[in-house]
Amino acid sequence: MVSTTSKDDELLVQSAAGDPDAFVAFYRRHLGAMLGFFLRRTGDPELTADLTAEVFAAALLAAERYRPGERPALAWLYGIAAHKLADSRRRGRVEDEARRHLALEPLSIDDADLARVEEMADPGAAESAVLALPAAQRDAVLARVVHERSYAEIADQMRCSEMLVRKRVSRGLRALRARIKEPR
């Protein structure tokens, strides 16, 4: 079983080696955490979205300097976030240097986007959605996604076929997407 920490480390190393899908996976794994981090500290969904975008842009640019084993990738990302927040408070605005360097367009955020930021930053929403799943789906999703166990291990524990576990995970994830309105 690969730990979450080593999976994050691996994703950053692959990203630095030129694998864009690895960074996308890293981004998706930690987007909600970064949104929550900034929203709790700023109380401003628009500023939260700007800071989050800048953190991931800076992380993308700095991925090749990340050294696995020195500290976990998530701690490294939170370090970038803390620096971006401090810089933003000191300057009274979000510094968008990393986004400009990557030639990313400025964020255009409407009311629906702001509501989505607040929704994604609410860890309770995801937890409630998971708890609302039928027990078999919930257990399969948690074992596969959170604990990163193999389908074979889960099937063994649940005393069913791997195919059934795959169906439970697939259906559970589909239900979670619908409940927390995650874009596909």
Residue pairs with C-beta under 8 A, 6 or more apart in sequence:
1 147
1 148
1 149
1 150
1 153
2 10
2 148
3 148
4 74
4 148
5 72
5 73
5 74
6 68
7 148
8 26
8 29
8 30
8 72
8 73
8 74
9 66
9 68
9 69
9 72
9 73
10 22
10 68
11 22
11 23
11 25
11 26
11 29
11 73
12 22
12 23
12 26
12 63
12 66
12 68
12 73
12 76
13 22
13 66
13 68
14 22
15 22
15 23
15 26
15 60
15 63
16 63
16 64
16 66
23 59
23 60
23 63
26 59
26 73
27 56
30 74
30 77
31 52
31 56
31 120
32 120
32 121
32 123
32 126
33 74
34 52
34 55
34 56
34 77
34 81
35 48
35 49
35 52
35 117
35 120
35 121
36 120
36 121
36 122
36 123
37 78
37 81
38 47
38 48
38 51
38 52
38 81
38 85
38 121
39 45
39 48
39 117
39 118
39 121
40 121
41 85
42 48
42 51
42 85
45 114
45 115
45 117
45 118
45 121
46 109
46 114
46 117
47 88
47 94
48 117
48 121
49 107
49 109
49 113
49 114
49 117
50 94
50 96
50 107
51 81
51 84
51 85
51 88
51 94
53 99
53 104
53 107
54 84
54 94
54 95
54 96
54 98
54 99
55 77
55 80
55 81
55 84
57 98
57 99
57 101
57 102
57 104
58 80
58 84
58 98
59 76
59 77
59 80
60 98
60 102
61 98
61 101
61 102
62 80
66 73
66 76
71 79
84 94
84 95
87 95
88 94
88 95
96 106
99 106
116 181
119 125
119 180
119 181
120 180
125 180
126 176
126 180
129 175
129 176
129 179
129 180
130 138
130 141
130 142
130 176
131 138
132 179
133 141
133 172
133 175
133 176
136 158
136 168
137 168
137 169
137 171
137 172
137 175
138 172
139 158
139 168
140 154
140 158
140 165
140 168
140 169
140 172
141 168
141 169
141 172
141 173
141 176
143 149
143 153
143 154
143 157
144 151
144 154
144 165
144 169
145 169
145 173
151 162
151 165
151 166
151 169
152 162
154 162
154 165
155 161
155 162
155 164
155 165
158 164
158 165
176 182
177 184
